[in-house]
Amino acid sequence: MTEGKLKGTFTGPTKTLRIAGILFDMDGTIVNSTEAITKHWHKIGKELGVDPSVILQTSHGRRSIETMALYDKSKANWEYVSHVEGLIPTQYGADAVEIPGARSLLASLEHVNAPWAIVTSGTRPLVTGWLDVMRLSHPKHLVVAEDVSAGKPAPECYRLGRYRLGGSTDMERGDVLVIEDSPAGVVAGKAAGCQVIGLVTTHSIEQLRDSGADWIVQDLQSIVLVGLDSDGSIQIEVRNALEL
């Protein structure tokens, strides 16, 4: 958990939510690949002649194509970005860990065929690479960096995720739950009209609250599938949420 000025206790009463679908962020939400990504940007920084600590100050939650554009526009293209990101899980896989509760929650959603997707600032090779290396459930739907014109905090990615979950008809906005760890992601989810749970895995309680998270929990162990209703709605329990 990231420290901040705002304090509270994770002792909130269990709340049951009925939702149409769930949209997960990836890094910091399902997998913690901070050490792997740090090594990646150190390698890229060395190649570019840029201090990697400068790159790392603004790279989390931002699409790599946007980060590369700040330092070398010739490499700010999807062919290059997809290639180098696709190498991360194989080169640095040992440096990543799953977020507590991720494996069981994703497996339970898949078991009942519940509608869920991953919406991430990473490229498709990066996301599928991590899911393969970590042996985690693959969603039927992905929204990746290449799919949108603007990354988080722009809401386009979560609007697209909501639409893909709904198939030919867009799901009602408030009926979709976003699970995020970054302030930019929380802002994007809220701007897309979704409810948002913030995980205190990479940022502080204060940052998540100020971004507009509806609930704040420590990790995915606090989110438990109850079941799938006859109308296709997902019932989940949110346990031990933050109380200020």
C-alpha positions, 0 to 999 in steps of 0.5 A: 500500500502506498503511503499518503497523508490521508489515513483510514481503516479497511474495515467497512461493512460488506456491500453487495453490488449488482452490475452488468459487467466488470472492466479491469485495468491491468498493471497494478490491478491484476499484475504488479509489474513495477520492477519489470517495467522499471528495468524496461525503462532503464534499458530504453533510457540507456538506448535513448540517452535519457535518465530513466528516473525522468521517464519513470516519473510520468510513465505509469498509466500512460501509453508507451507511445505517448512516453516515447514521443517525449524523447524520440518521435521516431520510435513513437509508432505501434510497430516499435512499441508493440515489439519492445513491450512484447519482450517485457514478460519474457525478459522480466517475467520473474520480476512480476507478481499477481495482485492478491486475489486476482487469480481467484476473482478472474477464475470465478468470473470465467467459471460462470461466464460473467462479462468482464474485460481488461482495459489497459494502457499497455499494448496487446503483446504486453497484456497477453504476454503477462497473462500467459507468463502468470497463467491467469485467465484471459478475457474474451474482450480486451481494450489495449493502447492501440485501440484508442486515440487517447490514453487515460485519463481520457474516457475513450478506453472505458467507453469502448470496453463498456461497448464491447461487453454489451455486444451490439448494444451499449451497456448502461453506464452506471451498471458497469464497474471499473477496477483501477489502481491509478488516479488517471484510470479512476478519472477515466472510469468516472468520466465514462460514467462507470462506478469505480473501485480503487486499489491501494496498490500503487497510489495513496488513499488520498490520490484515489479519493481525490480522483473520484473512486466510489470505493477504495480497497487494499487489493482484489481479495476484497472483491468476491463473486457471489454469482450470476443472476438469471438476467446475466447480472453479476453479483459481487461483494465488496469487503473491508472497504476504506472507512475514513 
